[in-house]
Amino acid sequence: MFILTIIFALSLQALGQQQPCPAGWSQFGKKCFWYSQSVQRTWTNANRYCIDIGGALAGTYDNNDLAFVGNLSANSMYPVWTGLNLKNGYWEFIDGTYSFGLTSQWLSGEPLANQGTCGAIRTTNPVGYFNMQCLNVQPFVCNQKIATCDSANQTQRYGVVQSPNFPDQYANNENCIQYITGNQTNFVELIFDAWNVETPYDYVTLYDGNYPSGQWTLLANLTYDPTNITDTTLKPSFQTTSNVMTIRFVTDFSGTRSGWHANYTLKPYLPYVSQSGSSGVLNSPNYPNDYPNDSEQWSYINTLGGTRIVLQFLDFRMEKNRDWLYVYDGGDTSSPLLGNFTGFDIPSQQLLSTNNIMSLFFYTDYSIEAKGFSATWKLM
């Protein structure tokens, strides 16, 4: 039955209806609590059970938390385990809850020396803690953080997006949506620089456009680490064709990590250049004036089948090791690279294609503009 309620909660999540707690859990403050009722375990096995369903044995911050847990488990005929245990001579909660005034939560006369190193709650009045042997088998209460992430819309030229609480752990049962929106002449580039996610159970989905209410297409479903790419078919960075990117972060009911962090840039959209015939001239944007920062542009030369193309540079001035020109023997980045160029030296060599298509990809970073390049091409 509990598994069915989890599946129902996840189906709600898939529809975009975020719930602060999984089905069957009760919210109090910034936590979700679950009482095991007829499920009984030793203290160690109870905590393992809590971890398996997405939490840990419960911690009580103050008397209000204690009263809530006592009320939640009030029908128990037995003491109820929480996460309180004795460690290195100090009583503390296993989930890291800081106990405000733990002294006031103990029953009168507790804890007793040599009575045990695990804490349980007596649920009858007065509600409070006493210590007992950890091997006793009895009910228990688990807790986890509530899922809390608000929608956000980033409109600055540069910015950061990240998982909730980063670099601390995100919560279970998240369904977060963030937007990056530029003006109509922009596209969005997103680059991840940190990734610690419980994949494939927790994942990030990127959409080109306004998901789910507007027009959008799927850009990527990230069940892999985009900061550590060894497979060349996967992408380390992502770009839209529209002026909006939607980032959706979904987590399941158990297991959390520190999450992810990414930097975005709103870049000016420059239409591609296409030339054909027997000869021509290709220039960087605005040449002979300075090119813009944060820009990308493709230029294509497509001639008759059976011909080859010769490219010769006439001028070249670009910010060294920051702005680049890539020339490909074909129509895209999967084609052989004929050369990549940066700096203020005019490339002296002619570039010769092996077929009738050559493409140039021009890329600039966020600072320092320069004159750019000019090149002529002809058929061989």
Buried (B, 14 or more C-beta within 10 A) or exposed (E): EEEEBBEEBBEBBEEEEBBBBBBBBBEBEEBBBBBBEEEBBBBBBBBEBBBEBBBBBBBBBBBEBBBBBBEBBEEBEBBBBBBBBBEEEEBBBBBEBEBEEBEEBBBEEBBEEEEBBBBBBBBEEEBBBBBBEBEBEBBBBBBBBBBEBEEEEBEEBEEEBBBBBBEEBBBBBBBBBBBBBBEEEBBBBBBBEBBBBBBEBBBBBBBBBBBEEEEBEEBBEBEBBBBEEEEEEEBEBBBBEBBBBBBBBBBBBBBBBBBBBBBBBBBBBBEEBEBEEEEBEBBBBBBEEBBBBBBBBBBBBBBEEEEBBBBBBEBBBBBEEBBBBBBBBBBEEEBEEBBEBBBEEBBEEEBEBEBBBBBBBBBBBEEEBBBBBBBEBBBE
